[in-house]
Amino acid sequence: MSASPVYLDAATAAPTHPVARQALLAALDDGWADPGKLYTQARRARQLLDAAREATALTLGVRADEVSFTPSGTTAAHGAVLGGLAGRRRVGSTLVHSAIEHSAVLHAAERHVGAGGTATEVPVDRLGRLDLTAWSTAVRAPGVALAALITASHEVGTVQPVAEAAAACADAGVPLYVDAAQSVGRVPLPAGWSVLTASAHKWGGPPGVGVLAVRKGTRWESPWPADERESGRTPGVVNLPAVVAAAASLRAAAADAAAEATRLAALVDRVRERVAAEVPDVEVVGDPVLRLPHLVTFSCLYVDGEALLHALDRRGFAVSSGSSCTSSTLRPSHVLEAMGVLSHGNVRVSLHRETTEADVERFLTELPGIVAGLRAEAGVVGL
Amino acid sequence: MPDEVIDCRGQRCPLPVIAAARRMPEVPVGTVVRVLADDPAAAVDIPAWCRMRGQEFLGSVDGPDGPAYDVRRTH
Protein backbone atom coordinates (compact mmCIF):
# COMPACT_ATOMS: atom_id res chain seq x y z
CA MET A 1 0.00 0.00 0.00
CA SER A 2 1.48 3.36 -0.94
CA ALA A 3 0.98 6.23 1.48
CA SER A 4 -0.65 9.45 0.30
CA PRO A 5 2.06 12.00 -0.46
CA VAL A 6 2.87 14.73 2.08
CA TYR A 7 5.09 17.44 0.63
CA LEU A 8 7.23 19.07 3.34
CA ASP A 9 9.90 20.88 1.34
CA ALA A 10 8.41 24.34 0.79
CA ALA A 11 11.76 25.99 1.54
CA THR A 12 12.99 24.47 -1.73
CA ALA A 13 9.82 25.14 -3.72
CA ALA A 14 6.29 25.76 -2.46
CA PRO A 15 3.43 24.12 -4.36
CA THR A 16 2.02 26.42 -7.03
CA HIS A 17 -0.50 28.85 -5.55
CA PRO A 18 -3.90 28.63 -7.33
CA VAL A 19 -3.67 32.36 -8.02
CA ALA A 20 -0.34 31.78 -9.79
CA ARG A 21 -1.91 29.13 -11.99
CA GLN A 22 -4.82 31.37 -12.98
CA ALA A 23 -2.56 34.35 -13.68
CA LEU A 24 -0.13 32.22 -15.66
CA LEU A 25 -2.82 30.83 -17.92
CA ALA A 26 -4.33 34.28 -18.52
CA ALA A 27 -0.93 35.82 -19.22
CA LEU A 28 0.00 33.07 -21.68
CA ASP A 29 -2.88 34.32 -23.84
CA ASP A 30 -2.32 37.99 -23.19
CA GLY A 31 1.37 38.50 -22.42
CA TRP A 32 3.42 36.69 -25.03
CA ALA A 33 4.61 39.78 -26.92
CA ASP A 34 7.91 41.59 -26.20
CA PRO A 35 6.96 44.45 -23.84
CA GLY A 36 9.70 46.61 -25.34
CA LYS A 37 8.10 47.02 -28.78
CA LEU A 38 5.78 49.73 -30.11
CA TYR A 39 2.62 47.97 -31.24
CA THR A 40 -0.67 47.02 -29.65
CA GLN A 41 0.30 43.52 -28.50
CA ALA A 42 3.51 44.87 -26.96
CA ARG A 43 1.63 47.65 -25.14
CA ARG A 44 -0.64 45.03 -23.57
CA ALA A 45 2.44 43.05 -22.48
CA ARG A 46 3.98 46.25 -21.12
CA GLN A 47 0.84 46.94 -19.07
CA LEU A 48 1.01 43.46 -17.56
CA LEU A 49 4.70 43.85 -16.73
CA ASP A 50 4.18 47.30 -15.20
CA ALA A 51 1.29 46.02 -13.09
CA ALA A 52 3.37 43.03 -11.91
CA ARG A 53 6.23 45.35 -10.97
CA GLU A 54 3.98 47.76 -9.09
CA ALA A 55 2.30 44.95 -7.14
CA THR A 56 5.66 43.41 -6.22
CA ALA A 57 7.09 46.79 -5.21
CA LEU A 58 4.06 47.44 -3.01
CA THR A 59 4.54 44.13 -1.17
CA LEU A 60 8.27 44.76 -0.73
CA GLY A 61 7.67 48.37 0.36
CA VAL A 62 9.82 49.90 -2.38
CA ARG A 63 9.32 51.98 -5.56
CA ALA A 64 8.38 50.16 -8.74
CA ASP A 65 11.51 51.37 -10.58
CA GLU A 66 13.65 49.78 -7.85
CA VAL A 67 12.38 46.28 -8.77
CA SER A 68 13.73 44.05 -11.56
CA PHE A 69 12.64 40.52 -12.46
CA THR A 70 15.43 38.01 -13.10
CA PRO A 71 15.43 34.49 -14.61
CA SER A 72 15.80 32.90 -11.12
CA GLY A 73 16.48 33.65 -7.48
CA THR A 74 20.04 32.46 -8.03
CA THR A 75 20.59 34.95 -10.86
CA ALA A 76 19.19 37.69 -8.63
CA ALA A 77 21.61 36.74 -5.83
CA HIS A 78 24.57 36.62 -8.22
CA GLY A 79 23.60 40.03 -9.60
CA ALA A 80 23.11 41.50 -6.13
CA VAL A 81 26.56 40.44 -4.94
CA LEU A 82 28.58 41.08 -8.10
CA GLY A 83 26.71 44.31 -8.94
CA GLY A 84 27.06 45.64 -5.39
CA LEU A 85 30.78 44.95 -5.51
CA ALA A 86 31.17 46.45 -9.01
CA GLY A 87 29.37 49.64 -8.02
CA ARG A 88 31.79 50.28 -5.17
CA ARG A 89 35.04 49.05 -6.66
CA ARG A 90 36.63 52.45 -6.13
CA VAL A 91 36.02 52.13 -2.38
CA GLY A 92 37.46 48.66 -2.09
CA SER A 93 37.12 45.03 -3.03
CA THR A 94 36.06 43.30 0.20
CA LEU A 95 32.76 41.46 0.54
CA VAL A 96 31.59 40.78 4.10
CA HIS A 97 29.11 37.91 4.43
CA SER A 98 27.76 35.59 7.08
CA ALA A 99 28.90 31.97 7.21
CA ILE A 100 25.33 30.80 6.56
CA GLU A 101 24.51 32.53 3.27
CA HIS A 102 22.82 30.56 0.50
CA SER A 103 25.24 28.80 -1.84
CA ALA A 104 24.24 31.23 -4.63
CA VAL A 105 25.73 34.09 -2.56
CA LEU A 106 28.79 32.04 -1.62
CA HIS A 107 29.40 31.04 -5.24
CA ALA A 108 29.24 34.71 -6.28
CA ALA A 109 31.71 35.44 -3.47
CA GLU A 110 34.03 32.70 -4.81
CA ARG A 111 33.88 34.31 -8.25
CA HIS A 112 34.79 37.67 -6.69
CA VAL A 113 37.73 36.15 -4.78
CA GLY A 114 38.85 34.27 -7.90
CA ALA A 115 38.99 37.61 -9.72
CA GLY A 116 41.32 39.06 -7.07
CA GLY A 117 38.79 40.37 -4.53
CA THR A 118 38.58 39.39 -0.90
CA ALA A 119 35.77 38.03 1.26
CA THR A 120 35.37 38.12 5.03
CA GLU A 121 33.16 35.44 6.54
CA VAL A 122 31.39 36.29 9.79
CA PRO A 123 30.56 33.37 12.13
CA VAL A 124 27.27 32.42 13.74
CA ASP A 125 26.55 30.88 17.15
CA ARG A 126 25.25 27.38 17.93
CA LEU A 127 21.68 28.53 17.15
CA GLY A 128 22.73 29.89 13.76
CA ARG A 129 22.52 33.56 14.74
CA LEU A 130 25.03 36.10 13.38
CA ASP A 131 27.90 37.21 15.65
CA LEU A 132 27.04 40.93 15.63
CA THR A 133 30.31 42.01 17.27
CA ALA A 134 32.35 40.23 14.59
CA TRP A 135 30.03 41.62 11.89
CA SER A 136 30.43 45.21 13.14
CA THR A 137 34.21 44.83 13.20
CA ALA A 138 34.24 43.29 9.72
CA VAL A 139 32.12 45.98 8.04
CA ARG A 140 34.19 48.78 9.66
CA ALA A 141 37.44 47.50 8.13
CA PRO A 142 38.88 49.61 5.31
CA GLY A 143 37.98 48.64 1.74
CA VAL A 144 34.61 46.98 2.36
CA ALA A 145 32.46 47.37 -0.76
CA LEU A 146 29.40 45.34 0.23
CA ALA A 147 27.95 43.28 3.09
CA ALA A 148 25.60 40.33 2.53
CA LEU A 149 23.27 38.83 5.13
CA ILE A 150 20.45 36.34 4.71
CA THR A 151 17.26 37.54 6.46
CA ALA A 152 16.66 34.10 7.98
CA SER A 153 18.48 30.82 7.49
CA HIS A 154 17.05 28.73 4.68
CA GLU A 155 18.40 25.60 6.36
CA VAL A 156 17.61 26.03 10.05
CA GLY A 157 15.14 28.94 10.11
CA THR A 158 16.98 31.21 12.54
CA VAL A 159 16.01 34.84 11.92
CA GLN A 160 19.04 37.10 11.64
CA PRO A 161 19.49 40.42 13.46
CA VAL A 162 19.18 42.37 10.21
CA ALA A 163 18.22 45.72 11.79
CA GLU A 164 21.31 45.68 14.04
CA ALA A 165 23.53 44.45 11.20
CA ALA A 166 22.11 47.20 8.95
CA ALA A 167 22.83 49.84 11.61
CA ALA A 168 26.46 48.69 11.76
CA CYS A 169 26.64 48.91 7.95
CA ALA A 170 25.09 52.38 7.95
CA ASP A 171 27.66 53.57 10.52
CA ALA A 172 30.43 52.24 8.30
CA GLY A 173 28.88 53.59 5.08
CA VAL A 174 28.63 50.07 3.62
CA PRO A 175 25.54 49.02 1.62
CA LEU A 176 23.76 45.90 2.86
CA TYR A 177 22.40 43.18 0.57
CA VAL A 178 19.78 40.87 2.09
CA ASP A 179 18.81 37.50 0.64
CA ALA A 180 15.14 37.44 1.63
CA ALA A 181 14.15 34.27 -0.25
CA GLN A 182 12.64 32.58 2.81
CA SER A 183 11.01 35.75 4.19
CA VAL A 184 9.24 37.42 1.26
CA GLY A 185 5.54 36.52 1.23
CA ARG A 186 5.78 34.98 4.72
CA VAL A 187 7.05 37.47 7.31
CA PRO A 188 7.51 41.27 7.49
CA LEU A 189 10.75 42.40 5.89
CA PRO A 190 13.46 44.06 7.97
CA ALA A 191 14.49 47.67 7.31
CA GLY A 192 17.86 49.15 6.46
CA TRP A 193 18.92 47.22 3.37
CA SER A 194 20.10 48.63 0.04
CA VAL A 195 19.71 45.52 -2.15
CA LEU A 196 17.26 42.63 -1.71
CA THR A 197 16.62 39.42 -3.62
CA ALA A 198 13.83 36.85 -3.56
CA SER A 199 12.62 33.85 -5.52
CA ALA A 200 9.02 33.30 -6.67
CA HIS A 201 8.85 29.52 -6.25
CA LYS A 202 9.49 29.94 -2.51
CA TRP A 203 6.12 31.72 -2.09
CA GLY A 204 4.07 29.61 -4.51
CA GLY A 205 4.90 31.42 -7.71
CA PRO A 206 6.30 29.59 -10.73
CA PRO A 207 9.95 28.50 -10.87
CA GLY A 208 12.24 30.68 -12.94
CA VAL A 209 11.38 34.11 -11.54
CA GLY A 210 13.71 36.01 -9.24
CA VAL A 211 13.36 39.49 -7.80
CA LEU A 212 16.21 41.97 -7.49
CA ALA A 213 15.41 45.23 -5.68
CA VAL A 214 18.00 48.01 -5.61
CA ARG A 215 17.12 51.06 -3.50
CA LYS A 216 17.59 54.54 -4.98
CA GLY A 217 21.01 55.98 -4.29
CA THR A 218 22.71 52.57 -3.99
CA ARG A 219 25.92 52.36 -5.97
CA TRP A 220 25.13 49.19 -7.86
CA GLU A 221 26.44 48.45 -11.34
CA SER A 222 25.27 45.58 -13.52
CA PRO A 223 27.90 42.82 -13.69
CA TRP A 224 26.35 41.49 -16.92
CA PRO A 225 26.79 42.56 -20.55
CA ALA A 226 24.70 45.67 -21.31
CA ASP A 227 20.96 45.29 -21.89
CA GLU A 228 18.34 47.98 -21.54
CA ARG A 229 15.60 45.73 -20.14
CA GLU A 230 14.66 45.67 -16.44
CA SER A 231 16.38 49.03 -15.80
CA GLY A 232 19.62 47.52 -17.11
CA ARG A 233 19.95 45.26 -14.09
CA THR A 234 19.46 41.85 -15.74
CA PRO A 235 19.78 40.97 -19.42
CA GLY A 236 17.23 39.24 -21.62
CA VAL A 237 13.51 39.41 -22.14
CA VAL A 238 11.56 38.43 -19.02
CA ASN A 239 9.34 35.36 -18.89
CA LEU A 240 6.31 37.62 -18.69
CA PRO A 241 3.57 35.03 -18.02
CA ALA A 242 5.66 33.63 -15.15
CA VAL A 243 6.40 37.13 -13.84
CA VAL A 244 2.68 37.98 -13.86
CA ALA A 245 1.94 34.74 -12.00
CA ALA A 246 4.74 35.45 -9.52
CA ALA A 247 3.42 38.92 -8.74
CA ALA A 248 -0.19 37.77 -8.39
CA SER A 249 0.74 34.92 -6.06
CA LEU A 250 3.02 37.17 -4.01
CA ARG A 251 0.12 39.54 -3.40
CA ALA A 252 -2.08 36.59 -2.39
CA ALA A 253 0.61 35.05 -0.16
CA ALA A 254 1.35 38.40 1.50
CA ALA A 255 -2.36 38.96 2.19
CA ASP A 256 -2.53 35.63 4.07
CA ALA A 257 0.99 35.79 5.52
CA ALA A 258 0.14 36.84 9.09
CA ALA A 259 -2.55 34.18 9.54
CA GLU A 260 -0.44 31.51 7.84
CA ALA A 261 2.60 32.39 9.96
CA THR A 262 0.54 31.91 13.13
CA ARG A 263 -0.88 28.60 11.93
CA LEU A 264 2.42 27.18 10.65
CA ALA A 265 4.48 28.41 13.62
CA ALA A 266 2.22 26.39 15.93
CA LEU A 267 2.73 23.29 13.76
CA VAL A 268 6.50 23.85 13.78
CA ASP A 269 6.40 24.18 17.59
CA ARG A 270 4.66 20.83 17.68
CA VAL A 271 7.32 19.26 15.42
CA ARG A 272 10.11 20.70 17.59
CA GLU A 273 8.58 19.38 20.82
CA ARG A 274 7.45 15.98 19.60
CA VAL A 275 10.61 15.13 17.64
CA ALA A 276 12.77 16.03 20.66
CA ALA A 277 10.51 14.01 22.99
CA GLU A 278 9.77 10.97 20.85
CA VAL A 279 12.88 10.35 18.75
CA PRO A 280 15.84 9.32 20.95
CA ASP A 281 19.23 10.97 20.37
CA VAL A 282 18.00 13.75 18.13
CA GLU A 283 19.23 17.32 17.97
CA VAL A 284 16.58 19.86 16.95
CA VAL A 285 18.64 22.79 15.68
CA GLY A 286 18.12 26.52 15.11
CA ASP A 287 16.65 29.18 17.36
CA PRO A 288 13.42 27.89 18.96
CA VAL A 289 11.88 31.39 19.17
CA LEU A 290 13.55 33.79 16.74
CA ARG A 291 12.85 31.66 13.70
CA LEU A 292 10.87 31.45 10.47
CA PRO A 293 7.29 30.25 10.99
CA HIS A 294 7.42 27.41 8.47
CA LEU A 295 10.74 25.63 8.83
CA VAL A 296 12.38 23.22 11.29
CA THR A 297 15.55 21.14 11.09
CA PHE A 298 16.80 18.23 13.19
CA SER A 299 19.57 15.63 13.08
CA CYS A 300 19.28 11.99 14.17
CA LEU A 301 22.44 10.52 15.71
CA TYR A 302 23.97 7.48 13.92
CA VAL A 303 21.46 7.68 11.04
CA ASP A 304 22.52 8.03 7.41
CA GLY A 305 20.79 11.11 5.96
CA GLU A 306 20.29 9.62 2.50
CA ALA A 307 18.79 6.42 3.94
CA LEU A 308 16.46 8.55 6.07
CA LEU A 309 15.28 10.61 3.06
CA HIS A 310 14.59 7.43 1.09
CA ALA A 311 12.76 5.79 4.01
CA LEU A 312 10.60 8.91 4.44
CA ASP A 313 9.97 9.08 0.70
CA ARG A 314 8.78 5.47 0.72
CA ARG A 315 6.22 6.50 3.34
CA GLY A 316 5.18 9.46 1.17
CA PHE A 317 7.07 12.27 2.95
CA ALA A 318 9.10 14.71 0.86
CA VAL A 319 11.75 16.48 2.95
CA SER A 320 15.21 17.94 2.42
CA SER A 321 18.55 17.23 4.13
CA GLY A 322 21.83 19.02 4.83
CA SER A 323 23.73 15.77 5.35
CA SER A 324 26.83 15.28 3.22
CA CYS A 325 25.63 12.00 1.72
CA THR A 326 22.66 13.83 0.17
CA SER A 327 24.74 16.54 -1.52
CA SER A 328 26.42 16.26 -4.90
CA THR A 329 29.69 17.47 -3.37
CA LEU A 330 29.54 14.94 -0.48
CA ARG A 331 30.24 17.80 1.92
CA PRO A 332 27.98 18.52 4.90
CA SER A 333 25.84 21.64 4.84
CA HIS A 334 28.02 24.70 5.43
CA VAL A 335 25.24 26.07 7.63
CA LEU A 336 25.24 23.08 10.02
CA GLU A 337 29.05 23.16 9.94
CA ALA A 338 29.13 26.87 10.85
CA MET A 339 26.76 26.20 13.77
CA GLY A 340 28.80 23.21 14.97
CA VAL A 341 25.76 20.92 15.10
CA LEU A 342 25.39 17.32 14.05
CA SER A 343 25.22 17.09 10.25
CA HIS A 344 24.41 13.42 9.62
CA GLY A 345 20.87 12.09 9.81
CA ASN A 346 19.67 15.60 9.02
CA VAL A 347 16.12 16.45 7.97
CA ARG A 348 14.65 19.84 7.07
CA VAL A 349 10.87 20.03 7.20
CA SER A 350 9.26 23.12 5.68
CA LEU A 351 5.51 23.77 5.61
CA HIS A 352 3.26 25.71 3.23
CA ARG A 353 -0.32 26.84 2.76
CA GLU A 354 -1.54 23.35 1.83
CA THR A 355 0.09 21.65 4.84
CA THR A 356 -2.59 20.39 7.22
CA GLU A 357 -2.45 19.47 10.88
CA ALA A 358 -3.20 15.88 9.80
CA ASP A 359 -0.11 15.89 7.52
CA VAL A 360 2.11 16.97 10.40
CA GLU A 361 0.50 14.47 12.76
CA ARG A 362 1.10 11.61 10.34
CA PHE A 363 4.73 12.65 9.93
CA LEU A 364 5.20 12.81 13.71
CA THR A 365 3.48 9.46 14.21
CA GLU A 366 5.60 7.66 11.62
CA LEU A 367 9.01 9.32 12.14
CA PRO A 368 10.05 7.57 15.41
CA GLY A 369 9.45 4.12 13.90
CA ILE A 370 11.30 5.00 10.69
CA VAL A 371 14.34 6.26 12.63
CA ALA A 372 14.24 3.24 14.97
CA GLY A 373 14.08 0.90 11.97
CA LEU A 374 17.13 2.49 10.35
CA ARG A 375 19.07 2.32 13.63
CA ALA A 376 18.16 -1.32 14.06
CA GLU A 377 19.29 -2.10 10.49
CA ALA A 378 22.60 -0.32 11.11
CA GLY A 379 23.09 -2.09 14.44
CA VAL A 380 23.51 1.14 16.41
CA VAL A 381 20.72 0.75 18.97
CA GLY A 382 21.96 1.43 22.49
CA LEU A 383 25.18 3.19 21.46
CA MET B 1 49.45 11.57 22.15
CA PRO B 2 46.46 9.28 21.75
CA ASP B 3 46.28 5.95 23.59
CA GLU B 4 44.79 4.23 20.57
CA VAL B 5 43.76 4.93 16.99
CA ILE B 6 40.63 3.93 15.08
CA ASP B 7 41.09 4.01 11.33
CA CYS B 8 37.87 5.16 9.63
CA ARG B 9 39.47 6.42 6.44
CA GLY B 10 37.29 5.80 3.43
CA GLN B 11 34.15 5.61 5.58
CA ARG B 12 31.28 8.05 5.14
CA CYS B 13 29.46 9.67 8.06
CA PRO B 14 27.88 8.51 10.29
CA LEU B 15 30.24 5.48 10.25
CA PRO B 16 33.26 7.19 11.91
CA VAL B 17 30.98 8.52 14.67
CA ILE B 18 29.47 5.06 15.15
CA ALA B 19 32.96 3.52 15.36
CA ALA B 20 33.95 6.02 18.08
CA ALA B 21 30.69 5.42 19.95
CA ARG B 22 31.24 1.63 19.88
CA ARG B 23 34.84 1.84 21.10
CA MET B 24 34.35 4.38 23.88
CA PRO B 25 32.66 2.08 26.47
CA GLU B 26 35.40 -0.52 25.93
CA VAL B 27 38.32 1.74 26.95
CA PRO B 28 39.10 2.97 30.51
CA VAL B 29 37.90 6.43 31.54
CA GLY B 30 40.62 8.94 30.67
CA THR B 31 41.70 7.14 27.51
CA VAL B 32 42.33 9.31 24.46
CA VAL B 33 41.04 7.74 21.25
CA ARG B 34 42.14 9.18 17.91
CA VAL B 35 39.69 8.75 15.03
CA LEU B 36 41.21 8.92 11.55
CA ALA B 37 38.44 10.03 9.19
CA ASP B 38 38.71 11.67 5.78
CA ASP B 39 34.98 12.28 5.33
CA PRO B 40 34.63 16.07 5.74
CA ALA B 41 31.46 15.58 7.80
CA ALA B 42 33.56 14.03 10.60
CA ALA B 43 35.00 17.48 11.38
CA VAL B 44 31.49 18.58 12.36
CA ASP B 45 30.01 15.36 13.65
CA ILE B 46 32.72 14.05 15.99
CA PRO B 47 32.78 17.26 18.09
CA ALA B 48 28.95 17.35 17.98
CA TRP B 49 28.79 13.72 19.18
CA CYS B 50 31.17 14.54 22.07
CA ARG B 51 28.92 17.45 23.09
CA MET B 52 25.76 15.30 22.92
CA ARG B 53 27.38 12.41 24.85
CA GLY B 54 29.36 14.48 27.36
CA GLN B 55 32.73 13.19 26.13
CA GLU B 56 35.71 15.52 25.75
CA PHE B 57 36.71 16.64 22.26
CA LEU B 58 40.42 17.48 22.43
CA GLY B 59 40.79 18.83 18.90
CA SER B 60 41.68 17.84 15.39
CA VAL B 61 45.09 17.27 13.86
CA ASP B 62 46.00 17.08 10.20
CA GLY B 63 48.88 14.65 10.03
CA PRO B 64 50.45 12.26 7.52
CA ASP B 65 47.42 9.96 7.90
CA GLY B 66 45.03 12.78 6.99
CA PRO B 67 42.52 14.46 9.31
CA ALA B 68 42.33 12.98 12.82
CA TYR B 69 40.11 13.76 15.80
CA ASP B 70 41.07 13.15 19.44
CA VAL B 71 38.40 12.24 21.98
CA ARG B 72 38.93 11.54 25.70
CA ARG B 73 36.51 9.24 27.52
CA THR B 74 35.32 11.25 30.53
CA HIS B 75 32.66 8.95 31.97
Interface residues (C-beta under 8 A of the other chain):
Chain A: D281 E283 L301 Y302 V303 D304 S323 S324 C325 L330 R331 P332 L336 E337 G340 V341 L342 S343 H344 G345 A378 V380 L383
Chain B: R12 C13 P14 V17 I18 A21 R22 D39 P40 A41 A43 V44 D45 P47 A48 W49 M52
